[in-house]
Amino acid sequence: MTKSVFYHAGCPVCVSAEQDIINLIGADNVEVVHVGKTRDRIEEAEKAGVQSVPALVTPNGNVLHINFGASMADVKG
């Protein structure tokens, strides 16, 4: 099984959502990507359909936008 990928930018909304996602699906089932620190993964997130962070991309490619922390345009600065 492929892991889900949780993209976030480190804001309080994102960090709170990260903890909730890990508690819900387990740390072994999700890869956490901080796009503020790992900027080379921004394009990957956008190609997956992420329009804002925090967002979870499921193994089958569904994008679940969680709350609203920042748009990808804001993340790119």
mmCIF file of the N, C-alpha and C atoms, coordinates in Angstrom:
data_MODEL
# 
_entry.id   MODEL 
# 
loop_
_atom_site.group_PDB 
_atom_site.id 
_atom_site.type_symbol 
_atom_site.label_atom_id 
_atom_site.label_alt_id 
_atom_site.label_comp_id 
_atom_site.label_asym_id 
_atom_site.label_entity_id 
_atom_site.label_seq_id 
_atom_site.pdbx_PDB_ins_code 
_atom_site.Cartn_x 
_atom_site.Cartn_y 
_atom_site.Cartn_z 
_atom_site.occupancy 
_atom_site.B_iso_or_equiv 
_atom_site.pdbx_formal_charge 
_atom_site.auth_seq_id 
_atom_site.auth_comp_id 
_atom_site.auth_asym_id 
_atom_site.auth_atom_id 
_atom_site.pdbx_PDB_model_num 
ATOM 1   N N  . MET A 1 1  ? 0.833  -1.185 0.000  1.00 0.00 ? 1  MET A N  1 
ATOM 2   C CA . MET A 1 1  ? 0.000  0.000  0.000  1.00 0.00 ? 1  MET A CA 1 
ATOM 3   C C  . MET A 1 1  ? 0.878  1.249  0.000  1.00 0.00 ? 1  MET A C  1 
ATOM 4   N N  . THR A 1 2  ? 0.532  2.200  -0.819 1.00 0.00 ? 2  THR A N  1 
ATOM 5   C CA . THR A 1 2  ? 1.237  3.470  -0.869 1.00 0.00 ? 2  THR A CA 1 
ATOM 6   C C  . THR A 1 2  ? 0.731  4.377  0.255  1.00 0.00 ? 2  THR A C  1 
ATOM 7   N N  . LYS A 1 3  ? 1.606  5.205  0.767  1.00 0.00 ? 3  LYS A N  1 
ATOM 8   C CA . LYS A 1 3  ? 1.225  6.130  1.833  1.00 0.00 ? 3  LYS A CA 1 
ATOM 9   C C  . LYS A 1 3  ? 0.458  7.318  1.282  1.00 0.00 ? 3  LYS A C  1 
ATOM 10  N N  . SER A 1 4  ? -0.359 7.920  2.139  1.00 0.00 ? 4  SER A N  1 
ATOM 11  C CA . SER A 1 4  ? -0.926 9.230  1.858  1.00 0.00 ? 4  SER A CA 1 
ATOM 12  C C  . SER A 1 4  ? 0.193  10.246 2.053  1.00 0.00 ? 4  SER A C  1 
ATOM 13  N N  . VAL A 1 5  ? 0.043  11.411 1.433  1.00 0.00 ? 5  VAL A N  1 
ATOM 14  C CA . VAL A 1 5  ? 1.031  12.479 1.609  1.00 0.00 ? 5  VAL A CA 1 
ATOM 15  C C  . VAL A 1 5  ? 0.302  13.700 2.150  1.00 0.00 ? 5  VAL A C  1 
ATOM 16  N N  . PHE A 1 6  ? 0.776  14.209 3.275  1.00 0.00 ? 6  PHE A N  1 
ATOM 17  C CA . PHE A 1 6  ? 0.197  15.381 3.911  1.00 0.00 ? 6  PHE A CA 1 
ATOM 18  C C  . PHE A 1 6  ? 1.131  16.553 3.667  1.00 0.00 ? 6  PHE A C  1 
ATOM 19  N N  . TYR A 1 7  ? 0.639  17.542 2.914  1.00 0.00 ? 7  TYR A N  1 
ATOM 20  C CA . TYR A 1 7  ? 1.421  18.739 2.611  1.00 0.00 ? 7  TYR A CA 1 
ATOM 21  C C  . TYR A 1 7  ? 0.982  19.864 3.537  1.00 0.00 ? 7  TYR A C  1 
ATOM 22  N N  . HIS A 1 8  ? 1.955  20.586 4.076  1.00 0.00 ? 8  HIS A N  1 
ATOM 23  C CA . HIS A 1 8  ? 1.630  21.745 4.907  1.00 0.00 ? 8  HIS A CA 1 
ATOM 24  C C  . HIS A 1 8  ? 2.761  22.754 4.854  1.00 0.00 ? 8  HIS A C  1 
ATOM 25  N N  . ALA A 1 9  ? 2.492  23.937 5.432  1.00 0.00 ? 9  ALA A N  1 
ATOM 26  C CA . ALA A 1 9  ? 3.464  25.023 5.374  1.00 0.00 ? 9  ALA A CA 1 
ATOM 27  C C  . ALA A 1 9  ? 3.953  25.453 6.750  1.00 0.00 ? 9  ALA A C  1 
ATOM 28  N N  . GLY A 1 10 ? 3.574  24.725 7.787  1.00 0.00 ? 10 GLY A N  1 
ATOM 29  C CA . GLY A 1 10 ? 4.098  25.012 9.110  1.00 0.00 ? 10 GLY A CA 1 
ATOM 30  C C  . GLY A 1 10 ? 3.301  25.990 9.954  1.00 0.00 ? 10 GLY A C  1 
ATOM 31  N N  . CYS A 1 11 ? 2.196  26.520 9.426  1.00 0.00 ? 11 CYS A N  1 
ATOM 32  C CA . CYS A 1 11 ? 1.381  27.450 10.208 1.00 0.00 ? 11 CYS A CA 1 
ATOM 33  C C  . CYS A 1 11 ? 0.658  26.690 11.320 1.00 0.00 ? 11 CYS A C  1 
ATOM 34  N N  . PRO A 1 12 ? 0.107  27.377 12.313 1.00 0.00 ? 12 PRO A N  1 
ATOM 35  C CA . PRO A 1 12 ? -0.589 26.684 13.410 1.00 0.00 ? 12 PRO A CA 1 
ATOM 36  C C  . PRO A 1 12 ? -1.739 25.789 12.919 1.00 0.00 ? 12 PRO A C  1 
ATOM 37  N N  . VAL A 1 13 ? -2.481 26.218 11.916 1.00 0.00 ? 13 VAL A N  1 
ATOM 38  C CA . VAL A 1 13 ? -3.563 25.398 11.367 1.00 0.00 ? 13 VAL A CA 1 
ATOM 39  C C  . VAL A 1 13 ? -2.983 24.102 10.800 1.00 0.00 ? 13 VAL A C  1 
ATOM 40  N N  . CYS A 1 14 ? -1.874 24.227 10.061 1.00 0.00 ? 14 CYS A N  1 
ATOM 41  C CA . CYS A 1 14 ? -1.230 23.065 9.442  1.00 0.00 ? 14 CYS A CA 1 
ATOM 42  C C  . CYS A 1 14 ? -0.684 22.094 10.481 1.00 0.00 ? 14 CYS A C  1 
ATOM 43  N N  . VAL A 1 15 ? -0.025 22.614 11.495 1.00 0.00 ? 15 VAL A N  1 
ATOM 44  C CA . VAL A 1 15 ? 0.577  21.762 12.524 1.00 0.00 ? 15 VAL A CA 1 
ATOM 45  C C  . VAL A 1 15 ? -0.508 21.017 13.294 1.00 0.00 ? 15 VAL A C  1 
ATOM 46  N N  . SER A 1 16 ? -1.596 21.691 13.597 1.00 0.00 ? 16 SER A N  1 
ATOM 47  C CA . SER A 1 16 ? -2.714 21.046 14.279 1.00 0.00 ? 16 SER A CA 1 
ATOM 48  C C  . SER A 1 16 ? -3.312 19.945 13.406 1.00 0.00 ? 16 SER A C  1 
ATOM 49  N N  . ALA A 1 17 ? -3.515 20.239 12.120 1.00 0.00 ? 17 ALA A N  1 
ATOM 50  C CA . ALA A 1 17 ? -4.057 19.245 11.200 1.00 0.00 ? 17 ALA A CA 1 
ATOM 51  C C  . ALA A 1 17 ? -3.101 18.061 11.047 1.00 0.00 ? 17 ALA A C  1 
ATOM 52  N N  . GLU A 1 18 ? -1.797 18.332 11.023 1.00 0.00 ? 18 GLU A N  1 
ATOM 53  C CA . GLU A 1 18 ? -0.802 17.257 10.921 1.00 0.00 ? 18 GLU A CA 1 
ATOM 54  C C  . GLU A 1 18 ? -0.962 16.272 12.073 1.00 0.00 ? 18 GLU A C  1 
ATOM 55  N N  . GLN A 1 19 ? -1.077 16.789 13.279 1.00 0.00 ? 19 GLN A N  1 
ATOM 56  C CA . GLN A 1 19 ? -1.226 15.915 14.439 1.00 0.00 ? 19 GLN A CA 1 
ATOM 57  C C  . GLN A 1 19 ? -2.526 15.108 14.366 1.00 0.00 ? 19 GLN A C  1 
ATOM 58  N N  . ASP A 1 20 ? -3.603 15.746 13.924 1.00 0.00 ? 20 ASP A N  1 
ATOM 59  C CA . ASP A 1 20 ? -4.876 15.036 13.786 1.00 0.00 ? 20 ASP A CA 1 
ATOM 60  C C  . ASP A 1 20 ? -4.783 13.922 12.751 1.00 0.00 ? 20 ASP A C  1 
ATOM 61  N N  . ILE A 1 21 ? -4.160 14.208 11.612 1.00 0.00 ? 21 ILE A N  1 
ATOM 62  C CA . ILE A 1 21 ? -4.013 13.200 10.548 1.00 0.00 ? 21 ILE A CA 1 
ATOM 63  C C  . ILE A 1 21 ? -3.186 12.019 11.049 1.00 0.00 ? 21 ILE A C  1 
ATOM 64  N N  . ILE A 1 22 ? -2.082 12.306 11.708 1.00 0.00 ? 22 ILE A N  1 
ATOM 65  C CA . ILE A 1 22 ? -1.232 11.230 12.240 1.00 0.00 ? 22 ILE A CA 1 
ATOM 66  C C  . ILE A 1 22 ? -2.004 10.395 13.246 1.00 0.00 ? 22 ILE A C  1 
ATOM 67  N N  . ASN A 1 23 ? -2.781 11.051 14.112 1.00 0.00 ? 23 ASN A N  1 
ATOM 68  C CA . ASN A 1 23 ? -3.569 10.315 15.099 1.00 0.00 ? 23 ASN A CA 1 
ATOM 69  C C  . ASN A 1 23 ? -4.661 9.477  14.438 1.00 0.00 ? 23 ASN A C  1 
ATOM 70  N N  . LEU A 1 24 ? -5.223 9.971  13.344 1.00 0.00 ? 24 LEU A N  1 
ATOM 71  C CA . LEU A 1 24 ? -6.306 9.256  12.666 1.00 0.00 ? 24 LEU A CA 1 
ATOM 72  C C  . LEU A 1 24 ? -5.827 8.064  11.844 1.00 0.00 ? 24 LEU A C  1 
ATOM 73  N N  . ILE A 1 25 ? -4.762 8.271  11.063 1.00 0.00 ? 25 ILE A N  1 
ATOM 74  C CA . ILE A 1 25 ? -4.368 7.201  10.132 1.00 0.00 ? 25 ILE A CA 1 
ATOM 75  C C  . ILE A 1 25 ? -3.036 6.546  10.473 1.00 0.00 ? 25 ILE A C  1 
ATOM 76  N N  . GLY A 1 26 ? -2.318 7.116  11.433 1.00 0.00 ? 26 GLY A N  1 
ATOM 77  C CA . GLY A 1 26 ? -1.066 6.514  11.876 1.00 0.00 ? 26 GLY A CA 1 
ATOM 78  C C  . GLY A 1 26 ? 0.142  7.050  11.126 1.00 0.00 ? 26 GLY A C  1 
ATOM 79  N N  . ALA A 1 27 ? 1.211  7.243  11.842 1.00 0.00 ? 27 ALA A N  1 
ATOM 80  C CA . ALA A 1 27 ? 2.438  7.814  11.276 1.00 0.00 ? 27 ALA A CA 1 
ATOM 81  C C  . ALA A 1 27 ? 3.025  6.938  10.177 1.00 0.00 ? 27 ALA A C  1 
ATOM 82  N N  . ASP A 1 28 ? 2.812  5.635  10.258 1.00 0.00 ? 28 ASP A N  1 
ATOM 83  C CA . ASP A 1 28 ? 3.346  4.729  9.236  1.00 0.00 ? 28 ASP A CA 1 
ATOM 84  C C  . ASP A 1 28 ? 2.586  4.810  7.914  1.00 0.00 ? 28 ASP A C  1 
ATOM 85  N N  . ASN A 1 29 ? 1.410  5.446  7.929  1.00 0.00 ? 29 ASN A N  1 
ATOM 86  C CA . ASN A 1 29 ? 0.563  5.500  6.738  1.00 0.00 ? 29 ASN A CA 1 
ATOM 87  C C  . ASN A 1 29 ? 0.563  6.853  6.037  1.00 0.00 ? 29 ASN A C  1 
ATOM 88  N N  . VAL A 1 30 ? 1.366  7.784  6.539  1.00 0.00 ? 30 VAL A N  1 
ATOM 89  C CA . VAL A 1 30 ? 1.373  9.131  5.949  1.00 0.00 ? 30 VAL A CA 1 
ATOM 90  C C  . VAL A 1 30 ? 2.802  9.675  5.902  1.00 0.00 ? 30 VAL A C  1 
ATOM 91  N N  . GLU A 1 31 ? 3.123  10.291 4.772  1.00 0.00 ? 31 GLU A N  1 
ATOM 92  C CA . GLU A 1 31 ? 4.380  11.028 4.641  1.00 0.00 ? 31 GLU A CA 1 
ATOM 93  C C  . GLU A 1 31 ? 4.044  12.502 4.833  1.00 0.00 ? 31 GLU A C  1 
ATOM 94  N N  . VAL A 1 32 ? 4.716  13.161 5.739  1.00 0.00 ? 32 VAL A N  1 
ATOM 95  C CA . VAL A 1 32 ? 4.477  14.582 6.007  1.00 0.00 ? 32 VAL A CA 1 
ATOM 96  C C  . VAL A 1 32 ? 5.507  15.400 5.241  1.00 0.00 ? 32 VAL A C  1 
ATOM 97  N N  . VAL A 1 33 ? 5.013  16.365 4.450  1.00 0.00 ? 33 VAL A N  1 
ATOM 98  C CA . VAL A 1 33 ? 5.891  17.220 3.652  1.00 0.00 ? 33 VAL A CA 1 
ATOM 99  C C  . VAL A 1 33 ? 5.629  18.676 4.032  1.00 0.00 ? 33 VAL A C  1 
ATOM 100 N N  . HIS A 1 34 ? 6.613  19.320 4.608  1.00 0.00 ? 34 HIS A N  1 
ATOM 101 C CA . HIS A 1 34 ? 6.551  20.743 4.959  1.00 0.00 ? 34 HIS A CA 1 
ATOM 102 C C  . HIS A 1 34 ? 7.087  21.499 3.745  1.00 0.00 ? 34 HIS A C  1 
ATOM 103 N N  . VAL A 1 35 ? 6.179  22.048 2.930  1.00 0.00 ? 35 VAL A N  1 
ATOM 104 C CA . VAL A 1 35 ? 6.612  22.691 1.683  1.00 0.00 ? 35 VAL A CA 1 
ATOM 105 C C  . VAL A 1 35 ? 7.334  24.016 1.918  1.00 0.00 ? 35 VAL A C  1 
ATOM 106 N N  . GLY A 1 36 ? 7.228  24.565 3.113  1.00 0.00 ? 36 GLY A N  1 
ATOM 107 C CA . GLY A 1 36 ? 7.994  25.755 3.433  1.00 0.00 ? 36 GLY A CA 1 
ATOM 108 C C  . GLY A 1 36 ? 9.475  25.441 3.597  1.00 0.00 ? 36 GLY A C  1 
ATOM 109 N N  . LYS A 1 37 ? 9.777  24.239 4.075  1.00 0.00 ? 37 LYS A N  1 
ATOM 110 C CA . LYS A 1 37 ? 11.156 23.810 4.271  1.00 0.00 ? 37 LYS A CA 1 
ATOM 111 C C  . LYS A 1 37 ? 11.672 22.981 3.098  1.00 0.00 ? 37 LYS A C  1 
ATOM 112 N N  . THR A 1 38 ? 10.765 22.308 2.415  1.00 0.00 ? 38 THR A N  1 
ATOM 113 C CA . THR A 1 38 ? 11.135 21.439 1.293  1.00 0.00 ? 38 THR A CA 1 
ATOM 114 C C  . THR A 1 38 ? 10.505 22.009 0.033  1.00 0.00 ? 38 THR A C  1 
ATOM 115 N N  . ARG A 1 39 ? 10.999 23.148 -0.380 1.00 0.00 ? 39 ARG A N  1 
ATOM 116 C CA . ARG A 1 39 ? 10.378 23.905 -1.470 1.00 0.00 ? 39 ARG A CA 1 
ATOM 117 C C  . ARG A 1 39 ? 10.403 23.161 -2.812 1.00 0.00 ? 39 ARG A C  1 
ATOM 118 N N  . ASP A 1 40 ? 11.323 22.235 -2.968 1.00 0.00 ? 40 ASP A N  1 
ATOM 119 C CA . ASP A 1 40 ? 11.384 21.481 -4.210 1.00 0.00 ? 40 ASP A CA 1 
ATOM 120 C C  . ASP A 1 40 ? 10.206 20.513 -4.356 1.00 0.00 ? 40 ASP A C  1 
ATOM 121 N N  . ARG A 1 41 ? 9.373  20.381 -3.333 1.00 0.00 ? 41 ARG A N  1 
ATOM 122 C CA . ARG A 1 41 ? 8.205  19.504 -3.398 1.00 0.00 ? 41 ARG A CA 1 
ATOM 123 C C  . ARG A 1 41 ? 6.924  20.278 -3.731 1.00 0.00 ? 41 ARG A C  1 
ATOM 124 N N  . ILE A 1 42 ? 7.017  21.603 -3.872 1.00 0.00 ? 42 ILE A N  1 
ATOM 125 C CA . ILE A 1 42 ? 5.842  22.417 -4.197 1.00 0.00 ? 42 ILE A CA 1 
ATOM 126 C C  . ILE A 1 42 ? 5.257  22.008 -5.543 1.00 0.00 ? 42 ILE A C  1 
ATOM 127 N N  . GLU A 1 43 ? 6.095  21.860 -6.542 1.00 0.00 ? 43 GLU A N  1 
ATOM 128 C CA . GLU A 1 43 ? 5.612  21.473 -7.877 1.00 0.00 ? 43 GLU A CA 1 
ATOM 129 C C  . GLU A 1 43 ? 4.919  20.111 -7.822 1.00 0.00 ? 43 GLU A C  1 
ATOM 130 N N  . GLU A 1 44 ? 5.479  19.188 -7.088 1.00 0.00 ? 44 GLU A N  1 
ATOM 131 C CA . GLU A 1 44 ? 4.872  17.863 -6.906 1.00 0.00 ? 44 GLU A CA 1 
ATOM 132 C C  . GLU A 1 44 ? 3.462  17.991 -6.317 1.00 0.00 ? 44 GLU A C  1 
ATOM 133 N N  . ALA A 1 45 ? 3.339  18.829 -5.283 1.00 0.00 ? 45 ALA A N  1 
ATOM 134 C CA . ALA A 1 45 ? 2.030  19.032 -4.644 1.00 0.00 ? 45 ALA A CA 1 
ATOM 135 C C  . ALA A 1 45 ? 1.029  19.620 -5.632 1.00 0.00 ? 45 ALA A C  1 
ATOM 136 N N  . GLU A 1 46 ? 1.461  20.606 -6.388 1.00 0.00 ? 46 GLU A N  1 
ATOM 137 C CA . GLU A 1 46 ? 0.569  21.230 -7.365 1.00 0.00 ? 46 GLU A CA 1 
ATOM 138 C C  . GLU A 1 46 ? 0.145  20.232 -8.439 1.00 0.00 ? 46 GLU A C  1 
ATOM 139 N N  . LYS A 1 47 ? 1.071  19.422 -8.910 1.00 0.00 ? 47 LYS A N  1 
ATOM 140 C CA . LYS A 1 47 ? 0.742  18.411 -9.922 1.00 0.00 ? 47 LYS A CA 1 
ATOM 141 C C  . LYS A 1 47 ? -0.253 17.389 -9.378 1.00 0.00 ? 47 LYS A C  1 
ATOM 142 N N  . ALA A 1 48 ? -0.198 17.136 -8.083 1.00 0.00 ? 48 ALA A N  1 
ATOM 143 C CA . ALA A 1 48 ? -1.133 16.199 -7.453 1.00 0.00 ? 48 ALA A CA 1 
ATOM 144 C C  . ALA A 1 48 ? -2.514 16.818 -7.277 1.00 0.00 ? 48 ALA A C  1 
ATOM 145 N N  . GLY A 1 49 ? -2.611 18.151 -7.452 1.00 0.00 ? 49 GLY A N  1 
ATOM 146 C CA . GLY A 1 49 ? -3.903 18.829 -7.325 1.00 0.00 ? 49 GLY A CA 1 
ATOM 147 C C  . GLY A 1 49 ? -4.066 19.658 -6.076 1.00 0.00 ? 49 GLY A C  1 
ATOM 148 N N  . VAL A 1 50 ? -3.012 19.801 -5.301 1.00 0.00 ? 50 VAL A N  1 
ATOM 149 C CA . VAL A 1 50 ? -3.081 20.601 -4.079 1.00 0.00 ? 50 VAL A CA 1 
ATOM 150 C C  . VAL A 1 50 ? -3.188 22.075 -4.455 1.00 0.00 ? 50 VAL A C  1 
ATOM 151 N N  . GLN A 1 51 ? -4.243 22.725 -3.966 1.00 0.00 ? 51 GLN A N  1 
ATOM 152 C CA . GLN A 1 51 ? -4.465 24.149 -4.244 1.00 0.00 ? 51 GLN A CA 1 
ATOM 153 C C  . GLN A 1 51 ? -4.195 25.022 -3.024 1.00 0.00 ? 51 GLN A C  1 
ATOM 154 N N  . SER A 1 52 ? -4.264 24.399 -1.841 1.00 0.00 ? 52 SER A N  1 
ATOM 155 C CA . SER A 1 52 ? -3.977 25.107 -0.602 1.00 0.00 ? 52 SER A CA 1 
ATOM 156 C C  . SER A 1 52 ? -3.495 24.083 0.416  1.00 0.00 ? 52 SER A C  1 
ATOM 157 N N  . VAL A 1 53 ? -2.810 24.569 1.421  1.00 0.00 ? 53 VAL A N  1 
ATOM 158 C CA . VAL A 1 53 ? -2.348 23.698 2.491  1.00 0.00 ? 53 VAL A CA 1 
ATOM 159 C C  . VAL A 1 53 ? -3.024 24.125 3.784  1.00 0.00 ? 53 VAL A C  1 
ATOM 160 N N  . PRO A 1 54 ? -3.273 23.200 4.678  1.00 0.00 ? 54 PRO A N  1 
ATOM 161 C CA . PRO A 1 54 ? -2.909 21.795 4.663  1.00 0.00 ? 54 PRO A CA 1 
ATOM 162 C C  . PRO A 1 54 ? -3.800 20.982 3.723  1.00 0.00 ? 54 PRO A C  1 
ATOM 163 N N  . ALA A 1 55 ? -3.205 19.938 3.150  1.00 0.00 ? 55 ALA A N  1 
ATOM 164 C CA . ALA A 1 55 ? -3.942 19.048 2.260  1.00 0.00 ? 55 ALA A CA 1 
ATOM 165 C C  . ALA A 1 55 ? -3.361 17.642 2.357  1.00 0.00 ? 55 ALA A C  1 
ATOM 166 N N  . LEU A 1 56 ? -4.241 16.671 2.218  1.00 0.00 ? 56 LEU A N  1 
ATOM 167 C CA . LEU A 1 56 ? -3.837 15.275 2.237  1.00 0.00 ? 56 LEU A CA 1 
ATOM 168 C C  . LEU A 1 56 ? -4.129 14.671 0.876  1.00 0.00 ? 56 LEU A C  1 
ATOM 169 N N  . VAL A 1 57 ? -3.131 14.061 0.272  1.00 0.00 ? 57 VAL A N  1 
ATOM 170 C CA . VAL A 1 57 ? -3.311 13.347 -0.989 1.00 0.00 ? 57 VAL A CA 1 
ATOM 171 C C  . VAL A 1 57 ? -3.340 11.863 -0.644 1.00 0.00 ? 57 VAL A C  1 
ATOM 172 N N  . THR A 1 58 ? -4.458 11.219 -0.968 1.00 0.00 ? 58 THR A N  1 
ATOM 173 C CA . THR A 1 58 ? -4.637 9.811  -0.636 1.00 0.00 ? 58 THR A CA 1 
ATOM 174 C C  . THR A 1 58 ? -3.888 8.936  -1.634 1.00 0.00 ? 58 THR A C  1 
ATOM 175 N N  . PRO A 1 59 ? -3.667 7.672  -1.297 1.00 0.00 ? 59 PRO A N  1 
ATOM 176 C CA . PRO A 1 59 ? -2.942 6.780  -2.201 1.00 0.00 ? 59 PRO A CA 1 
ATOM 177 C C  . PRO A 1 59 ? -3.573 6.658  -3.589 1.00 0.00 ? 59 PRO A C  1 
ATOM 178 N N  . ASN A 1 60 ? -4.898 6.831  -3.693 1.00 0.00 ? 60 ASN A N  1 
ATOM 179 C CA . ASN A 1 60 ? -5.532 6.734  -5.013 1.00 0.00 ? 60 ASN A CA 1 
ATOM 180 C C  . ASN A 1 60 ? -5.640 8.082  -5.712 1.00 0.00 ? 60 ASN A C  1 
ATOM 181 N N  . GLY A 1 61 ? -4.995 9.118  -5.158 1.00 0.00 ? 61 GLY A N  1 
ATOM 182 C CA . GLY A 1 61 ? -4.898 10.402 -5.836 1.00 0.00 ? 61 GLY A CA 1 
ATOM 183 C C  . GLY A 1 61 ? -5.930 11.450 -5.476 1.00 0.00 ? 61 GLY A C  1 
ATOM 184 N N  . ASN A 1 62 ? -6.833 11.137 -4.547 1.00 0.00 ? 62 ASN A N  1 
ATOM 185 C CA . ASN A 1 62 ? -7.786 12.161 -4.110 1.00 0.00 ? 62 ASN A CA 1 
ATOM 186 C C  . ASN A 1 62 ? -7.072 13.199 -3.257 1.00 0.00 ? 62 ASN A C  1 
ATOM 187 N N  . VAL A 1 63 ? -7.436 14.463 -3.449 1.00 0.00 ? 63 VAL A N  1 
ATOM 188 C CA . VAL A 1 63 ? -6.859 15.546 -2.658 1.00 0.00 ? 63 VAL A CA 1 
ATOM 189 C C  . VAL A 1 63 ? -7.904 16.029 -1.674 1.00 0.00 ? 63 VAL A C  1 
ATOM 190 N N  . LEU A 1 64 ? -7.581 15.951 -0.404 1.00 0.00 ? 64 LEU A N  1 
ATOM 191 C CA . LEU A 1 64 ? -8.479 16.404 0.649  1.00 0.00 ? 64 LEU A CA 1 
ATOM 192 C C  . LEU A 1 64 ? -7.903 17.687 1.238  1.00 0.00 ? 64 LEU A C  1 
ATOM 193 N N  . HIS A 1 65 ? -8.522 18.816 0.880  1.00 0.00 ? 65 HIS A N  1 
ATOM 194 C CA . HIS A 1 65 ? -8.076 20.098 1.423  1.00 0.00 ? 65 HIS A CA 1 
ATOM 195 C C  . HIS A 1 65 ? -8.678 20.246 2.815  1.00 0.00 ? 65 HIS A C  1 
ATOM 196 N N  . ILE A 1 66 ? -7.825 20.484 3.796  1.00 0.00 ? 66 ILE A N  1 
ATOM 197 C CA . ILE A 1 66 ? -8.233 20.500 5.195  1.00 0.00 ? 66 ILE A CA 1 
ATOM 198 C C  . ILE A 1 66 ? -8.139 21.925 5.713  1.00 0.00 ? 66 ILE A C  1 
ATOM 199 N N  . ASN A 1 67 ? -9.297 22.450 6.147  1.00 0.00 ? 67 ASN A N  1 
ATOM 200 C CA . ASN A 1 67 ? -9.314 23.807 6.659  1.00 0.00 ? 67 ASN A CA 1 
ATOM 201 C C  . ASN A 1 67 ? -8.714 24.731 5.596  1.00 0.00 ? 67 ASN A C  1 
ATOM 202 N N  . PHE A 1 68 ? -8.172 25.837 5.950  1.00 0.00 ? 68 PHE A N  1 
ATOM 203 C CA . PHE A 1 68 ? -7.460 26.679 4.992  1.00 0.00 ? 68 PHE A CA 1 
ATOM 204 C C  . PHE A 1 68 ? -6.348 27.385 5.734  1.00 0.00 ? 68 PHE A C  1 
ATOM 205 N N  . GLY A 1 69 ? -5.122 27.038 5.380  1.00 0.00 ? 69 GLY A N  1 
ATOM 206 C CA . GLY A 1 69 ? -3.961 27.677 5.990  1.00 0.00 ? 69 GLY A CA 1 
ATOM 207 C C  . GLY A 1 69 ? -3.362 28.703 5.048  1.00 0.00 ? 69 GLY A C  1 
ATOM 208 N N  . ALA A 1 70 ? -3.062 28.271 3.812  1.00 0.00 ? 70 ALA A N  1 
ATOM 209 C CA . ALA A 1 70 ? -2.454 29.157 2.821  1.00 0.00 ? 70 ALA A CA 1 
ATOM 210 C C  . ALA A 1 70 ? -2.649 28.574 1.428  1.00 0.00 ? 70 ALA A C  1 
ATOM 211 N N  . SER A 1 71 ? -2.823 29.463 0.455  1.00 0.00 ? 71 SER A N  1 
ATOM 212 C CA . SER A 1 71 ? -2.903 29.008 -0.927 1.00 0.00 ? 71 SER A CA 1 
ATOM 213 C C  . SER A 1 71 ? -1.495 28.627 -1.392 1.00 0.00 ? 71 SER A C  1 
ATOM 214 N N  . MET A 1 72 ? -1.409 27.854 -2.440 1.00 0.00 ? 72 MET A N  1 
ATOM 215 C CA . MET A 1 72 ? -0.085 27.480 -2.974 1.00 0.00 ? 72 MET A CA 1 
ATOM 216 C C  . MET A 1 72 ? 0.636  28.724 -3.478 1.00 0.00 ? 72 MET A C  1 
ATOM 217 N N  . ALA A 1 73 ? -0.101 29.711 -3.975 1.00 0.00 ? 73 ALA A N  1 
ATOM 218 C CA . ALA A 1 73 ? 0.529  30.962 -4.419 1.00 0.00 ? 73 ALA A CA 1 
ATOM 219 C C  . ALA A 1 73 ? 1.213  31.656 -3.243 1.00 0.00 ? 73 ALA A C  1 
ATOM 220 N N  . ASP A 1 74 ? 0.554  31.632 -2.070 1.00 0.00 ? 74 ASP A N  1 
ATOM 221 C CA . ASP A 1 74 ? 1.167  32.217 -0.870 1.00 0.00 ? 74 ASP A CA 1 
ATOM 222 C C  . ASP A 1 74 ? 2.398  31.441 -0.443 1.00 0.00 ? 74 ASP A C  1 
ATOM 223 N N  . VAL A 1 75 ? 2.332  30.118 -0.556 1.00 0.00 ? 75 VAL A N  1 
ATOM 224 C CA . VAL A 1 75 ? 3.465  29.270 -0.172 1.00 0.00 ? 75 VAL A CA 1 
ATOM 225 C C  . VAL A 1 75 ? 4.671  29.555 -1.060 1.00 0.00 ? 75 VAL A C  1 
ATOM 226 N N  . LYS A 1 76 ? 4.415  29.732 -2.371 1.00 0.00 ? 76 LYS A N  1 
ATOM 227 C CA . LYS A 1 76 ? 5.510  29.994 -3.302 1.00 0.00 ? 76 LYS A CA 1 
ATOM 228 C C  . LYS A 1 76 ? 6.119  31.364 -3.079 1.00 0.00 ? 76 LYS A C  1 
ATOM 229 N N  . GLY A 1 77 ? 5.329  32.263 -2.486 1.00 0.00 ? 77 GLY A N  1 
ATOM 230 C CA . GLY A 1 77 ? 5.822  33.585 -2.140 1.00 0.00 ? 77 GLY A CA 1 
ATOM 231 C C  . GLY A 1 77 ? 6.052  34.436 -3.301 1.00 0.00 ? 77 GLY A C  1 
# 
